[in-house]
Amino acid sequence: MLARGVDTQLFNPERRSTVLRQQWGADKNTRVVAIVGRLAAEKNLDLAIFAFDELRRTAPNSLLLFVGDGPQKSALAARHPEHIFAGMRLGWDAIHDAFAGIVEHLDGRMELIHHHAPATPKFTPA
């Protein structure tokens, strides 16, 4: 049997940072959806925002968090001040409740790790 390749002690929702969640206006009942990676056109970020807006219709106490940097960060932050743009982060802060991967083809590194993080729902293209 092969292991999943994910450190389940590190990628564990029990390590969720209450302090970070509070800094971004999230309480224990807020659903935080994270997009982690390079903020660039090929990541389909406009589709991610559209999908999140649809989610908020049924779960209004939700927050969209972008973790990463890239050529679209400034423009996205200007167009969508209602979302959180955390920039680059080192380590694992366990702040999100779900992971949104909108790229149609994984580039094989961090996205795979996040997609396989235990106990974290994923939203990806069909």
C-alpha positions in Angstrom: 0.0 0.0 0.0 1.3 3.4 -0.9 0.8 6.4 1.5 -1.0 9.5 0.2 2.2 11.5 0.5 0.5 14.1 2.7 1.6 14.8 6.3 -1.7 14.3 8.1 -0.3 16.0 11.2 0.6 19.1 9.3 -2.5 19.2 7.0 -5.0 18.8 9.7 -8.1 21.0 10.3 -7.6 20.8 14.0 -4.6 23.0 13.5 -6.8 25.8 12.3 -5.6 29.3 13.3 -8.3 31.1 15.1 -6.1 34.3 15.2 -5.7 34.4 11.4 -9.4 33.7 10.8 -10.3 36.6 13.2 -7.9 38.9 11.4 -9.8 38.3 8.2 -13.3 38.6 9.7 -14.0 34.9 9.9 -15.5 33.4 13.1 -16.0 29.7 13.9 -19.2 29.6 11.8 -17.6 31.3 8.7 -16.9 28.9 5.8 -13.5 30.0 4.4 -12.8 28.8 0.8 -9.1 29.1 -0.1 -7.5 29.5 -3.5 -3.8 28.8 -3.1 -1.3 29.4 -5.9 0.0 31.8 -8.4 -2.6 34.5 -9.2 -2.4 34.4 -13.0 -4.8 34.2 -16.0 -4.3 30.5 -16.6 -5.7 29.7 -13.1 -9.3 30.7 -14.2 -9.7 33.0 -11.1 -12.7 34.8 -12.6 -14.4 31.4 -12.7 -13.4 30.8 -9.1 -15.0 34.1 -8.1 -18.1 33.4 -10.0 -18.4 29.9 -8.4 -17.8 31.4 -5.0 -20.5 34.0 -5.6 -22.9 31.1 -6.4 -21.9 29.4 -3.2 -22.6 32.5 -1.1 -26.2 32.4 -2.3 -26.8 29.3 -0.2 -24.0 29.9 2.4 -23.9 33.7 3.0 -21.5 33.4 5.9 -18.6 32.4 3.6 -15.3 34.1 2.8 -13.0 33.8 -0.3 -9.3 33.8 0.6 -6.6 34.1 -2.0 -3.2 32.9 -0.8 -0.4 33.6 -3.3 0.9 36.3 -5.6 1.1 36.8 -9.3 0.4 39.2 -12.2 -3.3 39.3 -11.5 -3.2 40.0 -7.8 -3.5 43.8 -7.9 -6.2 43.9 -10.5 -8.3 41.2 -8.7 -7.9 42.9 -5.4 -9.0 46.2 -6.9 -12.1 44.6 -8.5 -13.0 42.5 -5.5 -12.2 44.2 -2.2 -14.8 42.0 -0.5 -12.3 39.0 -0.8 -9.2 38.5 1.2 -5.8 38.6 -0.6 -3.2 37.3 1.9 -0.2 37.3 -0.4 2.5 34.7 0.0 2.5 32.6 3.1 5.2 30.2 4.3 4.2 27.0 6.2 0.7 25.8 6.8 -1.7 28.0 8.7 -4.8 25.7 8.4 -7.2 28.6 8.0 -9.6 27.3 5.4 -12.5 25.0 5.4 -12.5 24.1 1.7 -10.1 24.3 -1.2 -11.0 25.6 -4.6 -8.9 24.4 -7.5 -10.2 25.9 -10.7 -7.4 25.2 -13.1 -8.4 22.6 -15.7 -5.0 20.8 -15.5 -3.0 20.6 -12.3 0.7 21.6 -12.7 1.6 18.9 -10.3 3.1 20.5 -7.2 1.3 22.4 -4.4 -2.1 21.9 -6.0 -1.8 18.2 -5.7 -0.9 18.5 -2.0 -3.8 20.7 -1.2 -6.2 18.6 -3.2 -5.3 15.6 -1.2 -5.2 17.3 2.2 -7.3 15.2 4.5 -10.7 16.4 5.8 -10.8 19.4 3.5 -13.6 19.5 0.9 -12.4 20.3 -2.7 -14.1 22.1 -5.5 -12.6 21.4 -8.9 -13.7 21.4 -12.6 -15.5 18.3 -13.7 
